Amino acid sequence: MRSMFRASPYIFALMAITQQLQTIVSNAINNLFPQVTDPGAFQVNQTKPEFEGDYTIVLFGLVKALKSSPEAIGNTLGEYLVKESNGFFTSYNLIKGFLNLVVADNYWTELLEEHYNNESFGKAAPTGQKVMVEYSSPNTNKPLHLGHLRNNFLGWSIAEILKANGYEVIKSCIVNDRGIHICKSMIAWQRFSDGETPALAQMKGDHFVGDYYVKFNDVYKAEVESLVATGMTKEMAEKEAPLMKEAQQMLVDWEAGKPEVTDLWKMMNGWVYEGFDQTYKRIGSDFDIVYYESETYLLGKKIVQEGLEKGIFYRKEDGSVWIDLVADGLDEKLVQRRDGTSVYMTQDIGLAEQKYEEYQISQSIYVVGDEQNYHFKVLKLIAQKLGLPNADGIFHLSYGMVELPTGKMKSREGTVVDADDLVAEMVKIAEEHTLELGKVKDFNEDELSELYDTIGLGALKFYLLRVDPKKKMIFNPEESIDIHGYTGPFIQYTHARIKSILRKEMPEDDQSFTSPLLPLEKSLLVSLEQFPTVIEQAALEHNPSAVANYIYHLAKTFNSFYTELSVSRAETEEKKQLRLRISVMTANVIAQGMALLGIRVPEKM
């Protein structure tokens, strides 16, 4: 039988070994068992630490097709792979349906030599494809909150992960800057501010405007209660409350372009944008393009008209326009009100087309909470029925809500966790924990300030990103900063520890490695080799937690390695040079992986 291996088994320097094994084993199955119609019916996993081997082939998917025992299949396949691999596999062992393969040491040492100081290790070549990631989506009637933090961190991180996979990425944001909620803040400011400004109040503009939104709701609630006390029903009172009527009239005036209303709207939104910019800079979030609902809410009306002419939409007797998606397992959806005004769906249809016209994107990713799952199913289906360009590329990166153990923290509205307050609290906790450890006596004030900021923000980001986006989560500030836990600071400390080793000695050039690898040495190299696959997986699944989990386990493996094996006092010079290279590569991969999450890693800690 012909061999599936080339003369040198190490030519796939940048291709993860799991991908190689998938091809190698499929080819072997074709040669050994031509009757198998699906030669890829197996899994490749890293071998568990308690067993001998580097990678494990799970054989159960082949049992039915071959009508043979896992042991018989495994022995036949294992013997063949070792014999035909030109020394790539040195041995195998079989435990039930699990074929454990041992990869030759020189594969790992050659990988190390080629990439240990490669700060671009794991990054793919340009694909030529463009992707837009839309995230944040704030409202200009209140400051950013904890939910916005998870949204921003997810959006920014998946954008960076896609860049690392060779995509050209456009980061975008849609600001909800119009509507009744904005008018509520405006009315409250008119009625109760006495001309006060954020500068006079010494407040960030978004917090300042948010307080007037709260003020509106407080006064409105009192008006409703007063009307109910006179005998009016609550439903009627909510409609007849004078403050609400004022806000509704202001919305009409805004849409009519009344100068004094639009001037007030521009001034107050300007205050909010200044506040948002400060928060975005603080958390490391940025955008290439910002869309404003006030400029996009009329988009899509032309497309709705075209859809009517094509019979995709239909008009009801009251003049409203709908689409019937019952046959698609959904329901009827409004796309234009009876008075001809747009709804969110109208706007999103129009903006989807505009995004493509401006950037020719192959995928449009919307980072929006899971309460909007239905909306984005409908958006994609409508876009497909309309034949909009890149309709198939619409993807909703849905994520679960995030809360604190208490349900809330210090909040300006009493119901949500303010982003600025939470960031400040995390930095404060980082300072307290760092001073308790007492290892920063040689830091000056500026270095300490930078360190607290790095640890606090790193803890916040890692904790919010380590969970699969689809899952709801509880954020515990104290737990997130535990230097011994499953946290960002644990990884940051590991990086600083490695840098401390390397400040004393760096690896020398032209060192060959012939001694057998010890288990912990090989374990680290196996983990490091998987970094490109992890980045690819995170992009395919739109899941930064894959990177977070990988980097944590890499740091954990290094700490075991460092505890058991001395670097500076290694048993031989060859072993010292090997371990120094492993240390350099581990530090580089940790720094790269954390950078994909938007997290800085300190040189010392």
N, C-alpha and C positions, 0 to 999 in steps of 0.2 A: 504493500500500500504506500502511496506517495505521502511525503511529509507535508504538514501544513506550515512548517516553520521555515524561515529564511536562514541564510548562513549565520547572520548575527541576530540573536533574539532581543537585542537592546536598541533596535532602531526606532522604537516608538517612545522616544525620550519624553515627549510631552503628552502622549496619550496615556490616560490612566490605565493601570494594569487590569482593572475589572473589565474595561472595554476590550482589551486584548484577549482576556480569558474567554469572554463571551464568543468572540470570533474563533479562537483556537479550539475551544471545546465543541462548538457547533461543527467545525470542519472535521474534528475527530469523530464525532457521532455520524456524520455523513459517510466517512470512510469505514467505520466499524459496523454501523447499523443502517444500511441504506434503506431499510424498510420503514424507518421513522419519518413520518411526513412533516413533523415539526421539530427539527434538530435544535431549536432554541428553547425547548420545554424544560428548562432548568434555571436555577438561580445561582448567582455568584455572590458570596458573602465573605467578609473578613472572618478568618477562623477565630473562634472564641478563645480567650486566653488560657483556659484550662486544658486545651487540646494542642497537640503538636501540629504545626502547619501555619501557612500564611493566608491562604484563601481556600474557601470551602465551596465545592460544587454540590448543590442540593439536587438529588437524583429522582425524587419521587414522581416528578412529572413524566419521566421516561418509562416508569414501571408498567403502566397500562399498555403503552404502545408496543413494548418489547415482550410483554407477558413473561417477565423474568424477575428474579428477586433483586432488590437494591444492591445486595452484596455482590452478586454475579456481575451486574452491570458495572458497579464501582471498581471491582478488581480488573475487569477487562479494560475499562477506560483509563484507570490509574496506571497500569502497566504500559499501555500504549503511549500515554502522555509523557511519562518519564523516559521511555526508550526513544521516542521520536523528537524530543525537544532540544537536542543538541546541548544538553546540560542546563537548560533553562529551569526545568523542574529536577530537583535532586532526589526526591522521594515522595511517597504518598502513604496515607493510612486511611482506613475506612472504619467509620463508626455508624452502623446501621445504614441509613440512606444518605450519609454525608461523607463525601470524598474530600479529604483534607490534603492539599498540595503544598509542598515546601519549595519555594522559589530560591534559586541560587543566590548566594551572598553577593556575588559580583554585579548582579542586576541592581541591587540596592546601593552598593558603593559607587557604581558608575553614575546612577541617578544623583547621588549626593555630590559627586565631583562636578557634575555638569551644572547643577542648579542651586548649590548651597548658598551662593551669594547673589542669586538672581532675584531681584526685587520685583520682577514682573512674572515670576513663576505662577502658573495657573491661569494667566490671562490669554484669551483667545484672539486670533487674528480678526481684522474687520470683516463683517459679514456683508456690508453694503446695504443693510436694512435699517430703516428708521423706526423708532418706537416713541410714542408719547406717553408719559406717565403723568396723570392729573391727580393732585392730592391737595390736602389742606381744606379748601372750600369753606372759608370762614364767612360769618355774617358780620356786617358792620354795625350791629347793635350791641355787641358784647365782646369781651376779650377772648383769647384762645383758652381752651380748658384741657383737662386731662385726655379726653377723647381725641382732641386735635393733636395732642402729642403723639399718641399711638399712630394716628393717621399720617402725620408728617414724617415720623421716623420710618414707617413702613414704605411710604412713597419714595422718600429720598434714598433709602437703602436698596429697594428693588431697582431703582434707576441706576445706581452704581453697580449693582450686580449684573444688570443687563449690559452696561458699558464694558465690564470685565469679560463678558461673553462676546464682545465684538460688535455690539449694536451701537448705532448712533442714537442717542437718547435726548429727547426734548422734555424738560420738566415744566409742567404747566400747572396753573392754579385758576380756578373760577371763583371770583369773589361775589357773594350774594349781597349786593349793595343797594337793592331797591326792594320795595314791597311794604306791606303794612307794618312789619316789625321795625323797619327803619323809621317809618313815620311816627311810631310810638315814642322813640327816643327824641325825635325832633320836636314833637308836641310838648313832651315833658320839659325839654330844655327851654322852649319858648315860655312856658307857663311858670317854671319854678327856678330858673337859673339866675335871674337878675343880671344877665350878661356875663356870667362866670365863664372862664376858659380853662383848659387843662393847665396852661402856664400859671394862671392866678391860683388855681387849686393845687398846684405842684403835684400833678398826677399824670401818668401815662394817658394818652388820648383815648385808647381803647377802653381803659378802665373808667375814665371820666364819662364817656358816652354810655357805657354799660350801666353805670349807676343811675343815669336818667331813664334807661329802659326799665330798671327795677322800680324807680320812682313812679313811672307811668303805671305799672302793674299794681303797685300799692294803692295809688289813688283810685284807679279803675275798680279795684276790688271793693274799696270803701263805697264808691258810688253805687255799685251793683247791690251791695248789702243795704244801702239806704233806700233804694228803689224797691227792693224786696220787702222792706219793712213797711212800705206804704201799701202793700197788697199786690204788687206786680209779681208775675212769675219770674223765676231766675233766668229762664231763657229769654224772656222779653226784656228783662232788666239789662242783660248783657248786650242786647242790641241797642237799647235806648240810652245807655249811660253816655252823658255828654262828652266825656273824654274820648271814648271810642268813636263817636260820631265825628269829632274833630280830626282824629287820626285818619279816618276813612275819607274825609273831605280833602285832607292834605295829600293823600295818595292820588285822588282825582286831579288835584291841582298840579301835582308833580308830573303826572302823565300828560297833562295839558301844557306843560312847559311854563307854568307861572313863574316869572323871574325870581320873586322873593323866596319862593319855595325851593327852586333849584339852587339858588345861592346858599341858602341855609343847608341844604343837602350836601353840597360840595364842601362847605366849611366843616361840617361835622364828620363827614367821611374822611376828609383830609386829616383830622385829628386821629381818627381810628387807624388810618394807614401808617401814620408815624409810629403809633404804638405797636402795630403788627410788625413793622420793620425791625423794631428793637427786639421783639420776641424772636423773630425768625433768625436774626443775627446771633442772638444768645444761644439758641438751640442748634445752630448750624444748618438751617433749612434755607434753600434758595430755589428760584424758578428762572427758566429761560423766557417764559412768556406768561403774562397774567391776563386773563379774560375777566371782564366785568359784566355781571348780569344786566346792568343798565344798557350795555351796548349789544347784548346778545339775545335779550328776551323777545325781540321781534323776529329773530332768525327762525327759519323753518316755516313761516307762513306761506312763502312761495312754494315750498316743497309740499305742504298740505294741499294747496290748490292743485298742484300737479298730480298728487295722489288721488284727489277727487276725480280728476279727469280720466285717470287710469282705472278707476273703480276699486282702488285699494282702500280708500276711505269712503264713508258715506255720511250724508247730512241728515240729521233728525228734523222733525217738524219744527222744533224751536230754533233751528238754525245752527246748533252745535254740530261739530264734526267728530266722528268716531271711527275706530277700526274694530272689526269683529275678529277676535282671536280665539273664539271658543273651539274651533276645529283644531287649533294648535295646543289645546289643553289649558288655555288661559281664559280671559273673559273679554268683554268689550272695554275699550280704552278711549277716553276723551283726548283728542289732540288739538281741539280749538273750541273755546267757549262760544256760546250763542251770540255774544256781542262782538265776535271776531277777534277777541284778545287771546294771547298765547297762554299756554300752561307750561309747566316744566318740561313735559315731554316734547312739546313743539320746539322749545329752545334747544333741547339736547339733540334733536334730529338735525336742526340747522347748524349747530356748533360742530357736530360730528362731520358734516360735509365740509365746513370751513377748515377744520383741522387738516383734513386730507388735502384740500386745495392749497393750503399754505405750506405743508411739509411733506406731502406724499408718504405718509407713514404706513407701515405694514401692520402695525398693531397699535391700538389705542386702549391704554389701561386706565381704568377709573378706580382710584382707591377710596372707597366709600363703605360705610358701616353696613352690616348685614340686614338692617331694617329696610334697606333699599334693594334687596335681592330681586324682588318682583319687578321693580321699575327698570332695572337693567336687563332683565330677561325680555321685557316688552320692547325696550329701546333697540336691542340687537335684532329682534324678530321684525320690528317695523322697518329698520334700516335694510335688512335682507329683502323684505318684500318690495321695498322701494328701489332696490338695486343700487343703493348708495355705494360709492367706492369704498372698499375696505370694510364693508359691513361685517364680514366674517372675522375681522381683526378686533372687534369690540370685545374687551374682556373686563369683567368686574372683579377687581381684587377685593373681595368681601372680607370684612374682619369683625370680630365680636367686640362687644362693649367692654370697657375696663373701669373698674371701681377700686376704691380703697377698702380695707377691712371694715372701717367704720361707715362705709357708704359715701362719706364725703370728708374733705379736709377743710382748711380755711378757705372760704369762698366768698367772693363779693356778691354772689347772688343767693347763697345759702343752699344751693342744690347741686352745683357742679364744682369740681376742683380746678381752681384757677391755675393756668400753666405757669405764669410768672412766680406765683407763690410756691408752687411745687418745686420748680427749679431752685429757687432760693433755699427752700427747706432741705433739698438734697445736698446742696453745697455745704449748708450748715452741719448736716449730719456727717458729711465726709470730713469736715474739719474736726468735729468732736471725736470721731473714731480714729483719725490719724494722730491726734494729740494723745489719745489714750495709749496708742501703741508706742509712742515716744521714740520714733526712729528718724525724726526729721530735724535734729538739732543743728545740722550743718546747712540747712536751707535758709536763704534770706527771705524777707517778707514777700517779694515779688514771686519767688519760686514757690513759696507756700500757697499763695493765692492761686497761682496757676495749677498747682497740684490739687487743691481742694476742688477747683472747677472741673479739672479733668476727671477726678474720681467721682464727683457727684453726678455730673452729666453722663459719664460712662455707665454708672450704676443704673441710672434712669433708663437710658437707651437700651442697654443690654437686657434689663428685666422686661421691658415692653416688647423687645424683639425676639426673645428666646422662646416665646410661645407661638405655636402655629397660628397664623393670622385668623384662621376660621374659628378659633376657640375664644370664648369669653374668658376673662381673666380678672384676678384681684391683684392690685399692685400694693405691695407692702414696702414702704420706704426703708424701714430698718432692716428688713430681710435682704433687700436688694443690694445693700452695701457691705454685707458680711464678707470679710476678706477670705474666709475659709469655706464659703458656700458656693453654690452654682450661680456665680455673679460676675459682673464686669470687673469689679475690683480684684477678684481672685486672679483673673486673666491678666489684668494690668500689673499686678504684683509679680506674676510669673515672668512677664516680659522684662520688668525692671530687674528681676533676679538674674535673668540671662545676660542682660546688658552689664550688670555688675561683674559677672564672670569674664565677659569679653573685654571690659576695660583693662583688665589685668593682662590678658593675653589673647591675641588673635591667631587663627590658624596660619601655618606657613604654606608656601606654594610647593608644588611638585612632590606630593606625598602619595605613595601607593599603599593599598590596603590588601593584605593577604591573610591576616588572622581571621578566624571565624567570628561572625557577629554574635554577640551575647543577646539573649532574648529581649532585654529592654532596649538595646541599641536597634535591633531589627524592628521592634514594635513601634518605635518612634519613626523610623524610616518608612514603614508601611503606612503609618498615619499621614506623614508629610506627603507621600506620593499621591494620596487621595484628594488633595486640595483642589486640583482642576476639576475633578468629577463633582465635588461638592458644590463648587461655584456653578457648574452647568446644571446640576440638579436644582439648586435654589432658583435659577432663572426659569427653568422649565415649569417648576411648581409655583412660581411667584411667591417664594417662601424664604425670607431672610433667616427664619429660625434654623434652617438647615446649616447655615454658616455659623450662627451663634452656637449651636450645639456642637458642631465640629471643633470650633476653636476652643471651647471649654474642655472637651475631652483631650484635645492635643495638649493643652496646658496641664491638665491632670496627669497625662502620660509623662510629660517632661519632668514634673515634680517627683514622680516615682523613679524615673531614670536618674535624676540628680541626687535623690536620697540614697540610692543603692550604689551608684557608680561615680567615683571621683573623676572630675575633668582635669584639674590642674595637677593632681597627684596620681594620674592614671598609671597602671602597672607597666606600660611601655610607652615610648614616644609615639609609636604608631597609633595606639589607642587614644592618647591625648589629642593627636591631630584629628582623628576620626570624631571624637566627641566635641571638639571645638567646632568642627564643621556642622555637626548635627545641631549644636547650640545656635550657630549663626542662622541656619536655615529655619529652625523653629521660631526664632525671634522674628525673622522676616515674614514668615507665614502668619504668625499671630498678628503682627502689625498690619499686614495686608487684609487679613480677614476682619479685624476690628475696624479698619478704615472703611470696608464695605458696609459696615453697620453705622458709620458716622462717629466712631469712638476713637479718641486719641489714646495712645499708650505712652506712659512716662518712661524716661531713661533711668530714673531712679525714684525710689518711693519709700 
